[in-house]
Amino acid sequence: MRTTDKLSHYSHLINPFYLGLVLLLLTGIQQASAQRPRSRVDQLSDEDVQNFYRRAQASGLSEAQIEQAAMSQGYTLDDIAKMRKRINEIRSLTSLPQNQTANATGRTLPYDLSSRMDSVPGRNVRKDTSRGLPVFGASLFENANLSFEPNLRIATPRNYVVGPDDEIRIDISGASTGEFQLKVTPDGTVKVPSLPPIFVAGLTIEQAEQRIIARLRQGGYQGLGQAGSGTTANVTLTNIRSIRVTLVGEVVHPGTYTISSLGTAFNALYLAGGPNPETGSFRKINIIRGNRIIRTIDLYDFILRADQRDNIRLQDQDVIRVADYETRVELTGQVRRPAIFEVLPGETLKNVLSFAGGFGDDAYRASITLRRNTTRERRIVTITEEQVASFVPQRGDKFIVGKILERYENRIQIAGAVMRPGDYALEPGLETVKQLIARADGLRKDAFTNRATILRERTDMDQENLSFDLGKLMRGEIADIPLQRQDSLTVLSIRDLRERYYVTIEGAVNNPDTVDYVNNMTVADLIAQAGGFQEGAKPNLVEVARRIRQDSSGVRTTILETYRFSIDRNLQITPLESNSPEFRLQPFDIVYVRTSINYEAQKQVAILGEIMQPGNYAIYSREERISDLIKRAGGIKPEAYIPGAQLRRQGQLIGNDLRNVLNDPSAEENLLIQNGDTLLIPRRSEIVTVQGGVLNPSSVSFKSEYSFNDYISEAGGFTENARKKKAYVIYPNGRKDRTHKFLFFTSRPQVEPGSTVVVPFKPLDTNRLTAAERIGIFSLLATVSIALINVLVR
């Protein structure tokens, strides 16, 4: 067995204090007492202390003999305290016993005292799954962050009762020093060297402190703890004992639990999973000590008011019994905490509502619906607001709090052309149309006073429309109209009765747009609003198109009126024809600003490839053609491949043979160039591509001696579904040439460098008959033919 294992194994048999004295006696170390630079204990190495510790286990000396031998050898209390400290340090190097865990404060507790039974594999908390509503209070013991564990970092409670297995630490400082680690024995005593056992079990920590200090004064610490003595003692509780409590009744996991002596009733309930949500009571939990109920816990006091008066500290052999619930009721609907609540005798529905946090914001409080079980069936009970405080719930009652209706008891509305539209209360002083308009701060200036409407709800909840002349009502020419609940008054605006007024400006302005019409707007105002003239605008010709509003007896040939103006760039207007200089726009007018005849933005074409000066060129004339563009670009390079020249217009390849254009500029192929055209003159291509109905579509090198069929052979020949007669060639300049057939002669197109040979596929014949279908048809025809012959022969 290793040394550390032996230390751990025998530490519970021999007090470390007495072991230290034995070590000092058995060392045999003799030094001059006149000069001791340091204590005898300081001269021992850790290895020596471990060896002497093993020898002390077999010494056979009693504690009293060890004390007398130590004192006779001249050892002081400081030596004894140091030896105890050295032994404790060695013991701390070994692992703690497996049934203990250490706390940050130095106190220890039995291992895993705070583990719930439902954390053990195979043990699950029984939850209420038979109801839709939760049982109020059950979630308290399902929260892993609320275990009610005692806090070991706080000072020892002043009313803590000392018992067996508690460990008390005494630190003496001042004129004398010393340190004692005392463990309360099963008979309730602690043993201080050179003193008889001190009985401390059943005493509070303060009483035990006073008794121990009084005995220490008799053992060599004269004046300890007394004023003026210069020696003080500090007594603390280091290791805390464990106690065993039993939980019975309707708990999730009944049984006996080992908890800290600082543990409380709530801590024990948590370890057992709390009351069983299905059958247990949350309000009748008895703590039994010595066969007598010392406290009854009502968990509702803690949940609702954070009252912990019943969360008392437990003692060894205490029993906690959770009774069966007697009365539970359901409260659902418009309350803050819908749940199943437990009711004690003497409590009313008002108490249940307080458990649920009271009514919700939209609750209907005038009455509550109750569904109650009778001996044979159920019945409905309506509980008025006045009965809530005195109504006594019964077991199995289900209370339902309804929601208020989505309607108003005194609302009237006003909308439209008033200053403050919205909802108002029907009340004294606000009962007629005039009063409602006055409360809404009056009519707007755009109000249409010839007619207003009231939408009213009839007794059968259908709606009816009431129309009246608002102008006469406001002038007092007709009687004011009384209002009723849910009336909605609408005052129309003159804008509601006409089209939206707008004017439009188009043409050579910076921001052509359609804008809202504004009275007294001129043509110059609209041009300014459109950002002014564009560079190419023709200000001396501005035209206004106007609708014809007046009806006439006959059909007119003109459908609108036009007005022309000359406006300079300073927006000064000069009327043309007989128009007035004070001309004003009207709704729906359209203003056109023309562009100058010869004004045109630059247009560009691009010429690329094998050209002397490739790049973009502006079109300088509407008559400029391809040959002109080539001359402007300096002509074509010698290595250019003219047959492959491509002209693209708006991204589309235009089939055109540039050879004809260069040979004869008057040829029709010499097209006029347009904005965005691109002319590409490539180098000679050495590739011919074969696509479509061939066995191996590919690209092959061009050979001047090759014909069309040779290139087909290079691609593996035709496929079975190839349309040989429809094969054609696409030349690099975009032109195409197809296969020609005359009588029994087939003429294939010529292949040039860069060409693409295309062999189309035959279309799929979805209506083609299978062999079996053809045989069936032939058999049918044969049968019909034989039948006809027989008929004719007869």
C-alpha positions in Angstrom: 0.0 0.0 0.0 1.3 3.5 -0.9 2.1 6.0 1.9 -0.6 8.4 0.8 -3.1 5.5 0.7 -2.2 4.5 4.3 -2.6 8.1 5.4 -6.0 8.3 3.9 -6.9 4.8 5.3 -5.9 5.4 8.9 -6.7 9.1 9.2 -10.1 8.3 10.7 -8.6 6.0 13.5 -6.0 8.3 15.0 -6.4 12.0 15.6 -3.8 13.9 13.6 -2.9 16.0 16.7 -1.9 13.0 18.7 -0.1 11.5 15.8 2.0 14.5 15.6 3.0 14.2 19.3 3.9 10.5 18.7 6.1 11.6 15.8 8.0 14.0 17.9 8.5 11.4 20.7 9.7 8.7 18.3 12.1 10.7 16.3 14.9 10.6 18.8 16.2 13.9 17.6 18.3 15.5 20.4 19.4 19.1 19.9 20.8 21.6 22.3 17.9 23.4 24.0 20.0 26.6 24.5 20.2 27.3 20.8 17.2 26.3 18.6 17.2 28.4 15.5 13.8 26.9 14.5 11.2 24.5 15.9 11.8 20.8 16.0 8.8 20.3 13.7 10.3 22.6 11.1 13.4 20.3 11.0 11.4 17.4 9.8 11.0 16.8 6.0 7.8 15.7 4.4 9.3 12.2 4.0 10.2 12.0 7.7 6.7 13.0 8.6 5.2 10.3 6.4 7.5 7.7 7.8 6.8 8.7 11.4 3.1 8.8 10.6 3.2 5.1 9.8 5.2 4.3 12.9 2.7 6.3 15.0 -0.1 4.0 13.8 1.5 1.1 15.7 2.6 3.0 18.8 -0.2 1.7 21.0 0.0 4.8 23.2 -3.2 6.3 24.5 -3.9 10.0 23.9 -3.3 10.9 27.5 0.1 9.1 27.5 1.0 11.0 24.3 0.1 14.3 25.9 2.1 13.7 29.1 5.1 12.4 27.1 5.1 15.5 24.9 4.9 18.0 27.8 7.6 16.1 29.7 9.9 16.4 26.7 9.5 20.2 26.8 7.3 20.6 23.7 5.2 23.7 23.6 1.7 24.3 22.3 3.3 26.0 19.3 5.1 22.7 18.5 1.9 20.8 18.8 0.0 23.2 16.6 2.8 23.1 13.9 2.9 19.4 13.9 -0.9 19.3 13.4 -0.5 21.7 10.5 2.2 19.6 8.9 0.1 16.5 9.1 -3.0 18.3 7.7 -0.9 19.5 4.8 0.3 16.0 4.0 -3.3 14.7 4.2 -4.5 17.5 1.9 -2.1 16.1 -0.8 -4.1 12.9 -0.9 -7.6 12.8 -2.5 -10.6 13.4 -0.4 -12.6 10.4 0.6 -15.0 9.3 -2.1 -18.0 10.2 0.0 -17.1 13.8 0.3 -16.8 16.9 -1.9 -15.0 20.2 -1.0 -16.6 23.6 -1.1 -14.8 26.9 -2.0 -15.0 28.0 1.6 -13.2 25.0 3.0 -16.3 23.3 4.2 -17.2 19.9 2.9 -20.4 18.1 2.3 -21.2 14.4 1.7 -20.9 13.7 -2.0 -23.8 14.5 -4.4 -26.2 15.6 -1.6 -27.9 17.9 -4.1 -28.5 15.4 -6.8 -32.2 14.9 -7.6 -33.5 11.4 -8.0 -34.8 12.2 -11.5 -31.1 12.8 -12.5 -30.4 9.1 -11.9 -30.7 7.0 -15.1 -34.1 5.3 -15.2 -35.7 7.6 -12.8 -38.0 10.2 -14.3 -40.2 12.8 -12.7 -43.9 12.0 -12.9 -45.6 14.8 -14.7 -49.3 15.6 -15.0 -50.1 14.6 -18.5 -53.8 14.0 -18.1 -54.8 17.7 -18.2 -54.2 20.5 -20.6 -53.6 23.1 -17.9 -50.5 23.0 -15.7 -50.7 22.4 -12.0 -49.9 25.7 -10.3 -46.6 25.3 -8.4 -45.4 22.1 -10.2 -42.8 24.1 -12.3 -41.1 25.2 -9.1 -39.5 21.8 -8.7 -38.8 21.3 -12.5 -36.4 24.3 -12.6 -32.8 23.1 -12.5 -31.7 26.6 -11.5 -33.8 26.6 -8.3 -32.4 23.7 -6.1 -32.6 25.5 -2.7 -29.1 24.3 -1.9 -27.6 25.8 1.3 -25.0 28.4 0.7 -21.8 27.2 2.4 -20.0 30.5 1.7 -21.9 32.4 4.3 -20.9 32.6 7.9 -22.1 29.8 10.2 -25.7 30.6 11.3 -25.8 31.8 14.9 -28.4 29.3 15.8 -26.7 26.3 14.2 -26.8 23.3 16.5 -23.6 21.3 16.6 -23.8 17.5 16.2 -21.7 14.4 15.5 -19.3 14.6 12.5 -19.2 18.4 12.5 -15.7 19.7 12.5 -14.7 22.9 14.5 -11.6 24.8 13.8 -10.0 26.9 16.6 -7.3 29.5 15.7 -5.4 31.0 18.6 -3.4 34.2 18.0 -1.7 36.8 20.0 0.7 36.1 22.9 0.1 32.4 22.3 -0.6 30.7 19.1 -2.2 27.5 18.3 -4.5 25.7 15.9 -7.0 22.9 16.7 -9.1 20.9 14.3 -11.8 19.2 16.4 -14.3 16.7 15.2 -17.4 16.0 17.1 -17.4 12.3 18.0 -20.5 10.1 17.9 -20.9 10.6 21.7 -21.2 14.4 21.1 -17.8 15.5 22.4 -14.6 17.1 21.1 -11.2 16.2 22.4 -8.6 18.9 23.0 -5.1 17.8 23.9 -4.4 17.7 27.6 -8.0 18.3 28.4 -10.9 16.0 29.1 -13.5 15.6 26.4 -15.8 18.5 26.0 -19.5 17.8 25.3 -20.9 20.1 22.6 -23.6 18.1 20.8 -27.0 19.8 21.0 -25.4 23.2 21.7 -25.5 26.1 19.3 -22.2 27.1 17.7 -22.0 30.1 20.0 -22.5 28.0 23.1 -20.0 25.4 21.9 -17.4 28.2 21.3 -17.8 29.5 24.8 -17.5 26.0 26.3 -14.3 25.1 24.3 -12.6 28.5 25.1 -13.4 28.1 28.8 -11.7 24.6 28.8 -8.7 26.0 26.8 -8.1 28.5 29.6 -7.6 25.5 31.9 -5.2 23.9 29.6 -2.5 26.4 29.4 -4.0 29.4 27.6 -4.4 31.7 30.5 -6.7 34.7 29.8 -7.8 33.3 26.4 -10.5 35.5 24.9 -10.5 37.9 27.9 -9.9 41.6 27.6 -6.2 42.7 28.1 -4.8 39.1 27.8 -3.4 39.7 24.3 -4.6 36.2 23.2 -7.7 35.7 21.1 -9.5 32.7 19.7 -11.5 32.3 16.5 -13.9 29.4 16.3 -15.3 28.4 12.9 -17.3 25.5 11.5 -15.3 23.8 8.7 -16.7 20.4 7.9 -20.5 20.2 8.1 -22.2 16.9 9.0 -24.9 15.4 7.0 -28.3 14.4 8.2 -30.9 12.0 7.0 -34.5 13.0 6.3 -37.4 11.0 5.0 -40.0 12.1 2.5 -43.3 10.2 2.4 -46.7 10.6 0.9 -47.5 12.1 -2.5 -44.0 13.1 -3.6 -42.5 12.2 -6.9 -39.7 10.1 -5.4 -40.4 9.2 -1.7 -37.5 7.9 0.3 -34.8 8.7 2.7 -32.3 11.4 1.7 -28.9 12.5 3.0 -28.6 16.2 3.0 -26.4 18.9 4.7 -27.2 19.8 8.2 -27.8 23.3 6.8 -30.4 21.9 4.4 -34.0 23.2 4.5 -37.4 21.7 3.8 -37.5 23.2 0.3 -34.1 21.6 -0.4 -35.3 18.2 0.6 -38.5 18.6 -1.4 -36.5 19.5 -4.5 -34.3 16.4 -4.1 -37.4 14.3 -4.0 -38.9 16.0 -7.1 -41.5 17.9 -5.1 -45.1 17.0 -4.6 -46.6 14.7 -7.2 -48.5 17.0 -9.6 -51.2 14.4 -10.2 -52.1 13.6 -6.5 -50.0 15.6 -4.1 -50.9 18.7 -2.2 -48.8 21.8 -2.6 -50.4 23.4 0.4 -50.4 20.7 3.1 -46.8 19.6 3.6 -46.1 18.5 7.2 -42.7 18.5 8.8 -42.7 15.8 11.5 -40.0 15.8 14.3 -40.2 13.3 17.1 -43.7 12.1 16.0 -45.0 15.6 16.2 -46.0 18.0 13.4 -43.8 21.1 14.0 -44.6 23.0 10.8 -47.1 22.8 7.9 -45.8 24.3 4.6 -48.0 26.1 2.1 -45.9 26.5 -1.0 -48.4 29.1 -2.4 -47.0 31.5 0.3 -43.5 31.2 -1.2 -44.6 31.2 -4.9 -47.0 34.2 -4.6 -45.4 36.3 -1.8 -41.8 34.9 -1.5 -42.5 34.1 2.1 -39.9 31.6 3.4 -41.1 31.4 7.0 -42.0 27.8 6.5 -38.6 26.9 4.9 -37.1 25.9 8.2 -33.8 24.1 8.7 -34.2 20.3 9.0 -32.7 18.1 11.7 -31.6 14.5 11.6 -34.5 12.0 11.3 -37.0 14.6 10.3 -40.0 13.4 8.2 -41.7 15.4 5.5 -45.1 14.1 4.5 -46.9 15.5 1.5 -50.7 14.9 1.8 -53.2 14.2 -0.9 -54.9 17.2 -2.3 -58.5 17.7 -1.3 -59.9 20.3 -3.7 -58.5 21.4 -7.0 -60.2 23.7 -9.5 -59.4 24.9 -13.1 -59.3 28.5 -13.9 -58.9 29.4 -17.6 -59.7 32.1 -20.1 -58.8 35.8 -19.7 -56.7 35.5 -16.5 -53.0 36.1 -16.2 -52.0 32.6 -15.2 -54.5 30.0 -16.3 -53.8 26.8 -14.3 -55.1 24.2 -11.9 -55.2 25.6 -8.4 -55.5 23.9 -5.0 -58.1 25.4 -2.7 -58.1 25.1 1.1 -61.3 25.2 3.3 -62.5 28.7 3.8 -61.1 30.1 0.5 -63.4 31.5 -2.1 -63.3 32.2 -5.9 -61.7 35.6 -5.1 -58.7 33.8 -3.6 -58.4 31.6 -6.7 -58.4 34.7 -8.9 -55.6 36.1 -6.8 -53.6 32.9 -7.3 -54.1 33.4 -11.1 -52.8 37.0 -10.9 -56.2 38.5 -11.4 -58.2 39.2 -14.5 -56.6 39.8 -17.9 -56.8 43.1 -19.7 -59.6 42.0 -22.0 -61.5 39.9 -19.4 -65.3 40.1 -19.2 -65.8 40.7 -15.4 -69.5 40.9 -15.2 -69.9 37.2 -14.9 -67.8 34.0 -14.8 -69.0 30.7 -16.3 -68.6 27.6 -14.1 -68.8 24.0 -15.2 -69.6 21.8 -12.1 -69.8 18.1 -11.8 -72.9 16.6 -10.2 -73.6 13.1 -9.1 -74.9 12.2 -12.5 -73.9 14.9 -15.0 -72.5 18.4 -15.4 -74.3 21.7 -15.0 -73.5 25.3 -15.9 -73.4 28.0 -13.2 -73.1 31.7 -13.9 -71.3 33.6 -11.2 -71.9 37.4 -11.1 -69.3 39.9 -10.2 -70.9 40.4 -6.8 -70.8 36.7 -6.0 -67.0 36.3 -6.6 -65.9 37.2 -3.1 -68.3 34.8 -1.4 -68.5 31.9 -3.9 -66.9 28.7 -2.5 -65.3 26.4 -5.1 -65.9 22.7 -5.1 -63.7 19.8 -6.2 -63.5 19.5 -10.0 -64.9 23.0 -10.7 -63.9 24.6 -14.0 -64.1 28.3 -14.1 -64.0 30.1 -17.5 -63.4 33.9 -17.7 -64.7 35.2 -21.0 -63.5 38.1 -23.2 -65.2 41.4 -23.7 -67.0 42.0 -27.0 -65.3 43.8 -29.9 -67.8 46.7 -29.8 -68.2 50.0 -28.0 -71.1 51.1 -25.9 -70.8 54.8 -26.7 -68.7 55.3 -29.8 -69.5 57.6 -32.7 -67.2 58.3 -35.6 -66.6 61.2 -38.0 -64.5 60.9 -41.2 -63.7 63.0 -44.3 -63.3 66.7 -44.7 -63.1 67.8 -41.0 -60.1 69.0 -39.1 -60.0 66.1 -36.6 -61.6 62.9 -37.9 -61.7 59.9 -35.5 -63.7 58.3 -32.7 -65.6 60.2 -30.1 -67.7 59.4 -27.1 -71.5 59.7 -27.3 -72.1 61.7 -24.1 -74.0 64.7 -22.8 -72.9 67.7 -24.9 -72.0 65.5 -27.8 -75.3 64.1 -29.1 -75.9 65.7 -32.5 -74.3 66.2 -35.8 -73.5 69.9 -35.2 -71.9 69.1 -31.8 -69.8 66.3 -33.3 -68.5 68.6 -36.1 -67.7 71.3 -33.5 -65.8 68.7 -31.4 -63.9 67.8 -34.5 -62.7 71.4 -34.8 -65.1 72.2 -37.7 -65.2 71.6 -41.5 -62.2 71.9 -43.8 -62.3 74.4 -46.6 -62.6 71.7 -49.2 -65.7 70.1 -47.6 -68.6 69.3 -49.9 -71.5 70.8 -48.0 -74.3 69.8 -50.3 -74.5 66.3 -49.0 -73.2 64.3 -46.0 -74.1 60.8 -44.9 -74.6 58.9 -41.6 -74.1 55.1 -41.6 -76.3 53.8 -38.8 -76.7 50.4 -37.2 -80.3 49.3 -37.0 -81.8 47.2 -34.2 -81.4 44.0 -36.3 -77.7 45.0 -36.9 -78.3 45.8 -40.5 -76.9 49.2 -41.6 -78.8 52.0 -43.2 -77.6 55.2 -44.9 -79.0 58.6 -43.9 -78.2 61.5 -46.3 -78.8 65.2 -45.6 -77.8 68.7 -46.8 -74.9 69.6 -44.6 -74.8 73.2 -45.6 -78.4 73.8 -44.6 -77.9 72.0 -41.3 -74.9 74.2 -40.5 -76.8 77.3 -41.4 -79.7 76.2 -39.2 -82.1 75.9 -42.1 -83.0 72.3 -41.2 -83.1 70.7 -37.7 -80.0 69.2 -36.2 -79.8 65.4 -36.3 -79.5 63.4 -33.1 -76.8 60.7 -33.1 -76.9 57.1 -31.9 -74.3 54.7 -30.7 -72.1 53.3 -33.5 -73.1 56.1 -35.9 -70.5 57.0 -38.5 -70.7 60.5 -40.1 -68.8 61.0 -43.4 -68.2 64.5 -44.8 -67.1 64.4 -48.4 -64.4 66.6 -49.9 -64.8 68.2 -53.3 -61.7 66.3 -54.4 -63.5 63.1 -53.6 -66.1 63.9 -56.3 -63.7 64.6 -59.3 -60.8 63.1 -61.1 -57.3 63.7 -59.9 -56.0 66.9 -61.5 -52.7 66.7 -63.2 -50.7 68.1 -66.1 -48.0 66.4 -68.3 -44.9 67.7 -70.0 -43.0 65.7 -72.6 -40.2 66.1 -75.1 -36.9 67.9 -74.8 -36.9 68.7 -71.1 -34.6 67.3 -68.5 -37.3 65.6 -66.4 -40.4 64.7 -68.4 -43.2 63.9 -65.9 -46.8 64.0 -64.9 -47.4 66.3 -61.9 -50.3 67.4 -59.8 -52.2 70.3 -61.2 -51.8 73.6 -59.3 -54.1 76.6 -60.0 -52.5 79.6 -61.8 -49.7 77.4 -63.3 -48.1 78.7 -66.5 -46.2 76.9 -69.2 -42.9 78.4 -68.0 -43.7 77.2 -64.5 -44.1 73.6 -65.7 -40.9 73.8 -67.8 -39.0 75.0 -64.7 -40.5 72.2 -62.6 -39.3 69.7 -65.3 -35.7 70.9 -64.9 -35.6 73.2 -67.9 -34.8 72.6 -71.6 -32.5 70.0 -72.9 -29.6 71.0 -75.1 -31.4 70.0 -78.3 -34.7 71.7 -77.4 -36.5 74.0 -79.8 -37.9 76.7 -77.4 -39.5 78.7 -80.1 -42.1 75.9 -80.7 -43.8 74.8 -77.5 -47.3 73.2 -77.9 -50.1 72.7 -75.4 -52.8 70.1 -76.1 -56.0 70.7 -74.1 -59.2 68.6 -73.8 -62.5 70.0 -75.1 -64.8 70.3 -72.1 -67.9 72.0 -73.5 -70.4 69.7 -75.2 -71.8 70.8 -78.5 -74.9 69.9 -80.5 -73.1 68.2 -83.3 -70.1 65.9 -83.8 -66.8 67.9 -84.0 -64.0 66.8 -86.3 -61.4 68.2 -83.8 -61.0 66.3 -80.6 -58.8 68.8 -78.7 -57.5 72.4 -78.7 -53.8 73.3 -79.3 -51.9 76.4 -78.2 -48.4 77.3 -79.4 -45.8 79.5 -77.7 -42.2 80.6 -78.2 -40.2 80.5 -75.0 -36.6 81.5 -74.8 -34.1 79.8 -72.5 -34.8 82.5 -69.9 -38.4 81.2 -69.8 -39.8 84.3 -71.3 -43.0 83.5 -73.2 -44.0 84.9 -76.6 -47.5 83.7 -77.8 -47.8 82.5 -81.3 -50.9 82.9 -83.4 -53.6 84.7 -81.4 -52.8 83.2 -77.9 -52.9 85.4 -74.9 -49.6 86.1 -73.0 -51.5 85.4 -69.8 -52.2 81.9 -70.7 -52.7 79.5 -67.8 -52.6 75.7 -67.8 -55.7 73.7 -67.0 -56.1 70.2 -65.6 -55.0 67.4 -68.0 -53.1 69.7 -70.3 -50.1 68.1 -72.1 -47.1 70.4 -72.9 -44.8 69.3 -75.8 -41.3 70.7 -76.1 -40.0 69.9 -79.6 -36.4 69.1 -80.6 -34.4 71.1 -83.2 -34.5 69.7 -86.7 -30.8 69.3 -87.1 -30.0 68.4 -83.5 -29.0 64.8 -83.0 -26.8 63.1 -80.4 -23.7 61.4 -81.6 -24.1 57.9 -82.9 -21.2 55.4 -83.0 -20.2 52.2 -84.8 -17.3 49.9 -84.0 -14.9 48.4 -86.6 -12.6 45.7 -85.2 -10.2 43.0 -86.3 -7.8 43.2 -89.2 -8.2 46.9 -90.0 -5.6 49.6 -90.0 -7.2 51.8 -87.4 -9.8 49.7 -85.4 -12.0 51.3 -82.8 -15.2 53.4 -82.4 -16.3 55.9 -85.1 -19.0 58.5 -85.0 -21.5 58.4 -87.8 -21.0 61.8 -89.5 -23.7 61.4 -92.2 -27.1 59.7 -92.6 -25.7 58.4 -95.9 -22.6 56.8 -94.5 -22.2 53.1 -95.6 -19.9 50.1 -94.8 -17.4 51.0 -97.5 -17.1 54.6 -96.2 -16.5 53.3 -92.7 -13.7 51.0 -94.0 -12.0 54.0 -95.7 -12.2 56.1 -92.6 -10.5 53.3 -90.7 -7.6 53.3 -93.1 -8.5 50.2 -95.1 -8.1 46.5 -94.5 -4.8 44.7 -93.6 -3.3 42.2 -96.0 -3.9 39.2 -93.6 -7.6 40.0 -93.3 -10.0 37.2 -94.3 -12.7 39.2 -96.3 -15.2 36.3 -96.7 -15.4 35.9 -92.9 -16.2 39.6 -92.2 -19.2 39.9 -89.8 -21.6 42.7 -89.3 -23.7 42.7 -86.1 -26.6 44.9 -85.5 -28.3 44.9 -82.1 -26.4 41.7 -81.3 -27.7 39.9 -84.3 -25.4 38.6 -87.1 -26.3 40.1 -90.5 -25.5 37.8 -93.4 -23.4 40.0 -95.7 -20.5 39.3 -98.1 -17.9 42.1 -97.7 -16.2 41.0 -101.0 -19.1 42.3 -103.0 -19.0 45.6 -101.0 -15.3 46.1 -101.7 -15.5 45.2 -105.3 -18.6 47.4 -106.0 -19.5 50.1 -103.5 -22.8 50.6 -105.3 -23.8 47.0 -104.5 -26.9 46.5 -102.4 -24.9 44.8 -99.8 -23.1 48.0 -99.0 -25.6 48.8 -96.1 -26.1 52.1 -94.3 -24.5 51.9 -90.9 -26.6 52.5 -87.8 -25.9 53.4 -84.2 -24.4 50.5 -82.3 -23.3 48.5 -85.4 -20.1 46.3 -85.1 -18.0 45.3 -88.1 -15.5 42.5 -87.4 -12.9 41.6 -90.0 -11.1 38.4 -88.8 -8.1 36.5 -89.9 -8.5 33.4 -92.0 -9.9 30.5 -89.9 -8.4 27.1 -90.4 -11.3 25.2 -88.8 -14.5 23.6 -90.1 -17.1 22.5 -87.6 -19.5 19.6 -88.3 -22.7 19.5 -86.2 -26.0 17.7 -86.1 -26.9 14.2 -87.4 -23.3 12.8 -87.6 -21.8 10.1 -85.6 -19.0 12.2 -84.2 -19.8 16.0 -84.2 -16.5 17.8 -84.1 -14.2 20.4 -85.5 -11.6 19.5 -88.2 -9.0 21.4 -90.0 -9.8 23.0 -93.4 -8.5 21.3 -96.5 -9.0 23.0 -99.8 -9.3 19.7 -101.6 -12.0 18.5 -99.3 -15.7 18.6 -100.4 -18.8 18.6 -98.3 -19.0 14.8 -98.1 -15.4 14.6 -97.0 -16.1 16.7 -94.0 -19.1 14.5 -93.2 -16.8 11.5 -93.4 -14.4 13.2 -91.0 -17.3 13.3 -88.5 -18.0 9.6 -88.9 -20.8 9.8 -91.5 -24.5 10.4 -91.2 -26.6 8.9 -88.4 -29.7 6.9 -89.1 -32.0 9.8 -88.3 -30.1 12.4 -90.2 -31.9 14.4 -92.8 -29.2 14.3 -95.5 -31.2 16.2 -98.1 -31.6 19.2 -95.7 -27.9 19.6 -94.8 -26.5 23.1 -95.1 -23.5 25.2 -94.4 -23.2 28.4 -92.3 -20.4 30.6 -93.6 -18.4 32.8 -91.2 -20.0 36.0 -92.5 -23.5 34.8 -91.5 -24.7 33.6 -94.9 -26.0 30.1 -95.4 -26.2 27.7 -98.3 -28.3 24.5 -98.5 -28.1 21.2 -100.4 -29.8 21.3 -103.8 -31.4 18.4 -105.6 -32.5 18.2 -109.2 -34.0 14.9 -110.4 -31.4 12.3 -109.5 -28.6 14.8 -108.9 -27.6 16.2 -105.5 -25.5 19.4 -105.3 -23.8 20.0 -101.9 -22.8 23.5 -100.9 -19.1 24.6 -101.0 -17.3 24.6 -97.6 -15.0 27.6 -96.8 -12.6 28.2 -94.0 -14.4 28.9 -90.7 -17.7 27.4 -92.0 -20.1 25.2 -89.9 -21.6 22.1 -91.6 -25.1 21.4 -90.1 -27.0 18.1 -90.6 -30.5 18.3 -89.2 -32.2 15.4 -87.5 -35.4 13.8 -88.6 -38.5 14.8 -86.5 -39.7 12.2 -84.0 -42.6 10.2 -85.3 -44.9 9.8 -82.3 -47.7 8.3 -84.4 -45.6 5.5 -86.0 -47.1 2.0 -85.7 -45.2 -0.8 -84.0 -44.7 -4.1 -85.8 -47.4 -5.8 -83.7 -49.8 -3.0 -84.5 -49.1 -3.3 -88.3 -49.6 -7.1 -88.2 -52.9 -6.6 -86.4 -54.1 -4.1 -88.9 -53.2 -6.4 -91.9 -55.0 -9.3 -90.2 -58.1 -7.2 -89.8 -58.0 -6.0 -93.4 -57.6 -9.6 -94.5 -60.5 -10.7 -92.5 -62.7 -7.9 -93.8 -61.7 -8.7 -97.4 -62.6 -12.4 -97.0 -66.0 -11.5 -95.5 -66.7 -9.2 -98.4 -65.8 -11.8 -101.0 -68.1 -14.3 -99.3 -71.0 -11.8 -99.3 -70.4 -11.1 -103.0 -70.2 -14.8 -104.0 -73.5 -15.5 -102.3 
